[in-house]
Amino acid sequence: MTISHSSEDSKLKNLLSSSYASIKSKCGFFELDGETDIDTRGKELVFERSRYAYNDAVEFFEDNFLSDITSLGIDIAYKEDGDSIEEV
């Protein structure tokens, strides 16, 4: 999204916040400002979902990013269990 004005800041913040909550509920916890692979992938999904929501197409997001959502959720679950992907 290329936005060159601040009139939509509030709307964009709400979209980002709701997208973060949605991705966390599906995948598990990650840090938006973190630097791990999981955090980076989670943040990317938040941005993508926000883009879909901004364009009134959020109903297509899950189908189009299902493999990314599933992969992130699995990696977060392994991380929470203390296992690494390489050990599997």
Beta strands, then each sheet from edge to edge (+ up, - down):
end
